[in-house]
């Protein structure tokens, strides 16, 4: 690094620049400053060239065209990067593993897979990313923003490249062909991944178990098997998954809802919970879910009632009562002559009420208790003599 370049270094990450203006633009990545705004939609940018590029999207302007296939681009930089997809040129090599890239940004992104550097953080959840584009894409999963729309079918996307790939579905364009099997692809990245099926190359390795993968995405998914992370959750029931496609399959199968761009579940059911439990007030998106919840209350009450009844019958079985015929009242009911004698029961058992019907007496003059307990023991007029109640 020469003396001049070392004069312009970022104090936050240490990156160096040959010009102070480049350092100033870079610093806005860390500060979040975006002083340039689009006059059409109000979107803000950290540098003027990015704003000008964005304005061309509104104007439909693509002044740079490929001499090989006629494809047009917003910037000369994009055109030059595209031309390398025709020539196969990859002038940027990783100093660590030697892998080559057609664009410098791709090389820099790759190097971070070796260093683990993730300088861009989400202000909402704190998750970090190795490149600013990935961070911006992630933020849209929080906001739901989809600023890119298809002119043919009006489908909206959160990323411009997702829209570009989608457009090729309408045009049938597959400009990238495999030299070994002639299979063609919509993107150069898809072709490169496919080539690894021929070469057996697996450039992405797990730092914990050394298992290797053909794509960084597959490696990231694998890492969650070590960390237990499940970042994709169903908006309807809250169940979490390690992959977005697993979440989408669940939403389609379990909740019968559609899924859209970037695997974000789209369902009005996720937004509205109009069915509430009559007992505890908990709300649900579907009446069937509310009914299932209500059944839990009913089952819980039945269990408690059965347990209480069984306990009371056991306790009353321990109370001995001596009742005499001559002590009947005018209304034909008996009074209890003596204080009940009880064992291993709490004093409040004295307030137990059990209604006993004539036909429920047993041959041995023990009474069978079948009714709900209440207060004060009541015995029918016809049941004369000395009785001892029990189980």
Steps between C-alpha positions, in 0.01 A plus 500: 500500500647837401532805722224695330246220535580448866404861572132427432401212727167428663532530877212254546603201287852591384424495127726738303427725202708693252276808514333678790172520305488120478560478875216746565259291291616183678445654845130539420475119510582517870307818583192418292505848347312528169513861381377443142128448440302398191270783387245247373454256790702655782735204547836606649853401408847534650663623177391697198585235241272249672217753493554569127498127429174466694333786307565311177277221633207745507588639157556157347842619388767237425766680295764226501453198273690173454647466150474121526132450588351851494400499865487850649616624841464797730875547543822432309621300800204262471557464127869414546418245769242344268745474210717273715213251506557462126881497508531292818757746631549496876773752577453513878654218705475420870843524663405231752359217287565617145135498387438747217213742444369714216427794729702659778195522726452123468861442601469730802182327607671163465799606712264567788409129498861442604531787749148476645467878480143630510519879513134576418241468776120514498380791713182309587623161621879543510576219253829558314586451134814483290363738235273801505266360234424197715431728796259714295326190367463369856349827625218457249402177677414727796333779301335287230613755238493378138607790280554305176195404291462296183348705215335188355332329797543766775671257736713696748846421631724624777812482283576624150684182405195295603296707256761457227499123541120499506485692172695221331213266583283715270767535228635145525852642499776268628824662390743288704580154364704216649794409275481135608132411470347799315252563780414871513428730791341835574802629698875453489495408870257215428729376226805513728320300768394248238860463378593370843281196436747414223821597681400382847623830644370587847665829596297571817599308813346482846737642762378251760486164321679577169209378289521666157225652284459623143331827605538740791124482555516124559787554742301763691201265525730223625652728767155531656514127580786590735360825639134396520402828334155505338465848349189438291172489692143449384297822531187300584603249767851615591675171421866557406714346228865495391411570135254739343380234255416269793297784653322554167420130458357501853286809428364348179431157647387584853325834446406482129652841426705630209866597513670773301827670427785443743297227667292742706164348590213705364176440681226717641459229762838598641377857553150439638407311816126545518400187696540532876469248784189559715689397814846662486467743208787358293455576129539272197511532121260209443186381682634144494805615699277678751283188540807283558619747761157507671506121523817527711308709753217244505736203537690678777175574688379142461828371639484735799134413565570126491795534733302717744206257504728204562676680785171597664357149475815364665476756778128454565568128523705569810221694678277296726155638575249368752144597411190403702143463376328699779700810413332562167378853431154604388608498138604136528875557496745366755729703716846385598492412868868477571807686373654312203808298574757528221854391434770642272271766356513875523245686722322651199368153415241577771330724244463226240143444378402173337147422386425130537199341336303209644574263214873555539523326845686173502386176668753548780350841583803684359413785271634534145580866426444593136397861497706825483621613847357818653427589871347312801418131477129443407331159520151414367211435745462132411861421593446416869729344754862543584714542189870523448601665171802382306641405158 
